[in-house]
Amino acid sequence: MPSRARRRSSALLAASACALLLLSGCAVDSPAEEDASPESTGTHDVEHARGTTAVPDDPQRVVTLEPLELDTAVAVGIVPVGAAVASNVTGAPEYLGADGVEAVGTVPEPDLEAIAALKPDLILGTEARHSELYDQLASIAPTVFIATQADPWRDNALLIGDALNREDEVADLLSAVDDRCASLADEYEVGGETAQLIRPRDETTLSLYGPVSFSGSLLECAGFTIPEQNWADGLQADISPENILSAQADHVFITVADVDDESAIPAAITQNAGAFPSVTLVDTSYWVSGVGPKGAQAVLDDIESFLETSR
């Protein structure tokens, strides 16, 4: 075996040379060592809607399938490589200020091929929306699901914080939201004033958002009261334009794509202007879809601006 003898001899010579030149930092790597990838930074277990999953301690290539997950990741300084987006947009919402996030289908219909092509090391989704895709997603990368987007948004944000190994940071961000709410409530003293958030769906349906919805909870924590409705789990109530008077409040906020487009105000409201003396257009991308620490602060920015100009 002359070739094997030559390799053994070469290795001995290289080792001897390294011993003589130790201070110069000489090292001999075997072929296996040269091809080895960097060691994992470790994992931690996360309990979620599908059980318990070991996920990376320091995820580098995150894909999100729910707006709250995208918002929460960006809020703690992790910009996902991919995100499922709302059906009427082509990328991450502008309010996030996140560049380089590739769209991987829509929130209701994620694109599995696009997700796999990004080679994620963590996928975040929602059982209520993506249950049938879990096994396929988990075969691509460790996957964590919140139960439903209708759950209390703070609880969902904390679960995503756990998955990202940033739970303490998310808790601090949520505390900052609550502290700012308290500050607005103290400064502007709107106790006793009612506020209603209305989302025009189409020509036949208007959605009202209740006290436990994302934006509804922020209106209430800033001091407003949301009028009683027949809420579905406190979240939402749908009415027809003919019943618009049941949505009366001291202040009405209407979600739209362009806050400068007053033509987006539903005709049912403009035709009953006397019943709606205070109407303000707000951005759907964070008042409804944002749902996370950054979206919450954006909503509070709008509430503060409204309070400043209305006083």
Residue, then its C-alpha position, 0 to 999 in steps of 0.5 A: m500500500p505505497s499510497r497509504a504509506r505516503r499519506r501516513s508519512s506526509a501526516l507525520l511530517a506535517a505534525s512535526a512541522c507544526a510542533l516546530l512552528l507552534l507559535s505560528g499557529c500551524a494546524v492540520d485539518s483532516p478532510a472530515e474537519e475541513d468539511a464540517s459545518p459550524e456547530s449548532t448554538g443549541t436548542h430549547d423546547v417550546e410548548h405550543a399548539r402542536g405539542t413540544t418542539a426543539v427550536p434553535d436558541d439563535p434562529q437565523r432564517v425565520v419564516t412567519l405565517e401570521p402577522l403577529e409573528l412577523d411583527t413580534a420578530v421584527a420588534v425584537g430585532i429578528v427580520p424574517v427571511g420570509a413571511a406569508v402576507a395579507s392577500n392584498v399586499t406584496g410584502a411586509p407592511e411599511y410600518l414595520g420598516a423591515d427590508g428583505v422579507e420575501a413573500v411566501g404566499t398569503v396568510p390563508e395560503p402559504d407557498l410551501e415551495a417558496i418556504a422550503a427554498l428559503k431554507p429556514d431554521l424556524i417556521l412560525g404558524t397558526e393552528a387555526r389557519h395552517s393545521e393541515l400544513y403542519d407536517q409538511l412544514a415540520s419536515i422543512a424546519p422546526t415549526v411552532f404554532i400559536a393556537t389561533q389568531a383570535d387568542p389574546w394577542r399578548d399571550n400569542a406574542l409571548l409564545i412567539g417570544d419563547a420560540l425566538n428565545r426572546e421571551d424577556e424582550v417581548a415581555d418588556l415590549l408588552s410592558a412598554v405598551d401598557d405603560r404608554c396606555a396608562s400614560l395616555a389615559d392619565e394625560y387625556e382623561v377620556g374616561g366616559e367617552t366611547a370609541q368604535l373601530i369599524r372595518p368596511r368589508d364590502e358593500t354589505t358588511l361592516s365589522l366592529y371590533g370589541p374590547v378583547s380584539f387587538s385594537g379594541s383592547l388598545l382603545e380601552c387601555a387608553g381610557f375609551t369605552i367601546p359600546e356594547q355589541n353582540w360580540a363573538d367572544g368579545l372580538q368582533a360583530d358584523i353589521s349591515p350598512e342598514n344597521i349603522l346607527s348601532a355603531q354610534a360612539d363619541h369617536v369612530f375610527i374607520t380602517v382603510a388602506d389610504v388614510d387620506d382617501e375620505s371616499a373610503i368612508p362608508a356611505a352609510i356613515t356619510q349619509n348619517a353624518g349627524a350621528f357620527p360627529s367624530v370620524t377618523l381614518v386609520d391604517t388597516s395594516y396595523w390597526v387590524s393586521g399589525v397585531g404585535p408590539k410594533g403594531a400596538q405602538a403604531v396604533l397608540d401613536d394614532i390615538e395620541s395624535f387624535l387626542e392631541t388634535s381633538r382637545 
